[in-house]
Amino acid sequence: MIAHSQVRSPKLTISHYSLLSFLVSASLILNISDPIITTYTGVGASSFLYILVCAYAVYLNASVNLKIIFIFISILFYLVLVTLYSINTSAPFRVLNLAIWALFLVSIAALKGYFDPLKALRLFVQCSFMLIIYFLIAGDYSHYRLSYTEEFNPTWLAYQLVLLIFTVYFLECYSTFHKLLISAPFIIGLILTQGKTALIGLILSYIGVLILRSSHKLITSIILALLLLSLFFGLEAYLTESEYFVWYGNLFSGSLDVVLSGRLGIWEESITAYYENFLFVPLGVLSAMDALKISNGAHNVFLTLTYELGFYFTIAYICFFLFLVLYSNKEYKSITPAALALFLFISGFSNDVVYYKYFWLGLAVLYLLMISDERNQNGYR
């Protein structure tokens, strides 16, 4: 897929190789720490590093498969075209953000042989470990959910913590004991965010890939389903009476709308408004709420993409992720790339993930896991 081989370019000096490894990891780390930085500066820093990595790829004249370039330009052109019809005046800025985040992915693909993905992932985990410790101590708990500050949605932190957990359990340089130790603050933080989509998505993703890889899929499915049911009913008595874990307690409410934190009503409202007035008509980026006259976003990436970018765009999105899951499951030794790909897909059922930077962080981490797995299979360390 990528023009470069696994081995670093002979023209590349060690300084470039090390610097690029650091820049890629710093881009991921700053994505986690952006909420701290924005408190003082009003703007995140990770996108600036994204641009720097892109510029580095141009400077090194790194090449990438023409198909990727064609797809990138085609999607960007379509987004710009649709944006012309957007009601929301901030749509061009969102499209610019999407372009920067996507271009960062294209750039690290082009730089595949120019940096050490395993080193970038290790630095990402090690530095984020200290950041999450800080969040656990100094974070906001005012709504009984851990967040960076009161202004930030705990869902964002929950999503990032899941990415860190995936990364820790992928890295072979850590023993089982060290993986448990390093992942402890990430798991504790995830539980404290009460991010139901993130936590359940993490569990279901690993279960889904385990079933895919099992030679006895039916038996494996039954055993895992029984284990999940036992866990569910085992926690019911505690969580329904808990004053702190209210959001988890909602899972046992008996009302689907409560379980989904009100999303069922939002979905029904938006679907009715769209199919009665705009059937199969793309409304434009960030325009669904105004055009459909609804008080909240769809909180579902498949609905949001259908409303704002069109039905066929949504179909392409679904096909892309189904291919990504099946391809990762088949091609990579580690279970983690396929599980992460499945998580990125599942998480879209209750969040408009595509418009958020944490989703693109997930894609970047997934790509680094893929090329790291290739290096592991080829004997690189």
C-alpha positions, -999 to 999 in steps of 0.1 A, spaced: 0 0 0 28 24 9 57 30 -15 84 27 12 98 -5 27 99 -13 63 136 -4 66 146 32 71 159 51 40 197 49 36 196 86 29 180 93 63 203 103 92 197 90 127 188 125 138 160 127 113 148 92 122 148 99 159 133 134 155 104 120 134 98 93 160 96 120 186 74 143 166 48 116 158 47 105 195 45 142 206 15 147 183 -3 119 201 7 130 236 -4 166 230 -37 153 218 -42 139 253 -29 171 270 -47 196 247 -74 203 274 -47 215 298 -31 237 272 -63 252 259 -72 263 295 -43 288 293 -39 294 255 -74 290 241 -61 267 214 -47 231 213 -11 224 203 -14 190 187 -27 203 154 4 225 151 25 193 154 3 176 129 12 204 104 49 201 113 48 163 105 31 171 72 57 196 64 85 171 73 70 146 49 71 172 21 107 182 31 118 145 29 99 141 -4 82 111 11 59 94 -13 26 76 -8 4 54 -29 -15 75 -55 -48 58 -46 -46 73 -11 -39 108 -26 -68 104 -50 -92 93 -22 -80 121 1 -85 148 -26 -118 134 -37 -132 134 -1 -118 168 6 -133 182 -27 -167 167 -18 -166 182 18 -157 216 3 -186 213 -22 -211 202 5 -198 230 28 -210 256 2 -246 246 11 -240 244 49 -262 266 71 -236 267 99 -211 295 92 -184 276 112 -185 247 87 -154 258 67 -133 258 99 -145 223 107 -136 211 72 -102 227 76 -97 208 108 -108 175 92 -84 182 63 -54 187 88 -63 156 108 -66 135 77 -34 149 61 -16 140 93 -26 103 87 -15 105 50 18 120 61 26 93 87 17 67 60 41 84 36 68 84 64 63 48 72 99 39 67 113 71 82 105 67 119 101 40 146 64 34 152 71 12 183 92 40 199 64 65 191 38 43 208 60 37 238 66 74 243 28 80 239 20 55 267 48 66 290 41 103 289 3 98 289 7 77 320 19 108 339 -8 130 323 -36 106 334 -22 104 369 -25 142 369 -61 141 356 -70 116 383 -57 139 410 -66 173 396 -95 165 373 -131 177 375 -156 154 394 -184 180 397 -208 159 378 -198 126 393 -178 119 362 -140 124 357 -132 150 331 -103 173 323 -122 204 335 -159 212 339 -160 225 303 -149 193 287 -171 163 279 -160 132 299 -167 112 268 -136 126 251 -113 115 279 -130 81 280 -123 76 243 -86 86 247 -82 62 277 -95 33 256 -69 41 229 -42 41 256 -54 7 269 -53 -8 235 -18 5 230 -5 -8 263 -18 -44 257 -3 -43 221 33 -35 231 53 -66 235 81 -48 253 61 -49 285 56 -80 306 21 -90 317 28 -75 351 40 -42 336 10 -40 313 -13 -44 343 6 -18 362 8 8 334 -28 3 323 -42 6 359 -46 44 359 -61 42 324 -86 16 334 -94 35 367 -98 67 347 -121 51 322 -143 37 349 -145 71 366 -155 89 334 -185 66 334 -182 66 296 -206 38 288 -200 38 251 -162 37 255 -161 10 282 -187 -12 266 -172 -6 232 -138 -17 245 -152 -50 259 -173 -58 228 -144 -51 204 -121 -76 220 -150 -101 223 -159 -96 186 -123 -102 174 -119 -132 197 -150 -147 181 -137 -139 146 -104 -157 154 -120 -187 172 -123 -220 153 -154 -227 174 -173 -195 169 -207 -206 183 -192 -221 215 -170 -191 220 -199 -168 215 -221 -186 241 -193 -188 267 -185 -151 263 -222 -141 264 -227 -161 296 -197 -144 312 -210 -109 302 -245 -117 316 -230 -129 348 -210 -97 351 -240 -76 342 -263 -92 368 -235 -93 393 -230 -56 392 -267 -47 390 -273 -47 428 -243 -25 435 -247 0 406 -284 6 410 -279 16 446 -247 36 440 -249 74 445 -217 79 425 -220 56 395 -253 70 384 -245 67 347 -237 30 350 -268 25 371 -288 37 342 -279 5 324 -303 -14 347 -332 11 344 -353 -10 321 -358 19 298 -339 18 265 -339 56 263 -325 59 298 -299 33 290 -289 53 259 -288 86 279 -317 100 260 -303 92 226 -333 71 215 -356 101 216 -329 122 198 -326 96 170 -364 93 165 -368 131 164 -340 136 139 -349 107 116 -386 119 114 -375 154 106 -350 143 80 -371 118 61 -402 141 61 -383 171 47 -349 162 32 -349 126 21 -314 117 7 -305 154 5 -271 162 21 -276 192 44 -240 202 47 -213 200 74 -226 209 109 -261 218 95 -283 190 107 -294 207 139 -304 240 122 -320 224 92 -339 197 111 -348 222 139 -336 198 166 -321 209 199 -292 184 199 -269 167 175 -278 132 163 -252 115 187 -248 88 160 -221 90 133 -242 70 108 -272 93 111 -250 125 112 -231 114 80 -264 105 63 -280 139 72 -249 161 64 -229 143 38 -254 119 22 -266 83 23 -239 70 -1 -211 86 20 -224 67 50 -224 34 31 -188 40 21 -179 47 57 -195 15 69 -178 -6 41 -144 10 49 -146 0 86 -159 -35 79 -130 -40 55 -106 -25 80 -117 -50 107 -116 -80 85 -83 -70 69 -67 -63 103 -79 -96 117 -65 -116 88 -32 -98 83 -19 -90 118 -7 -114 144 -18 -92 173 -55 -91 181 -53 -54 190 -54 -37 155 -86 -55 146 -101 -48 180 -93 -11 178 -107 -9 142 -139 -25 155 -140 -1 185 -137 29 162 -167 15 143 -188 6 174 -182 40 191 -200 57 162 -234 43 173 -238 68 201 -214 96 191 -207 119 161 -171 107 162 -159 118 128 -161 155 138 -139 150 168 -101 149 170 -101 119 194 -115 98 165 -86 108 142 -62 101 171 -77 66 171 -70 62 134 -35 74 138 -29 49 167 -45 21 146 -21 28 118 9 28 141 -3 -5 156 -5 -20 121 30 -10 110 44 -19 144 29 -54 140 45 -57 106 79 -48 121 74 -73 149 67 -101 124 97 -91 104 120 -92 134 125 -55 140 128 -41 175 
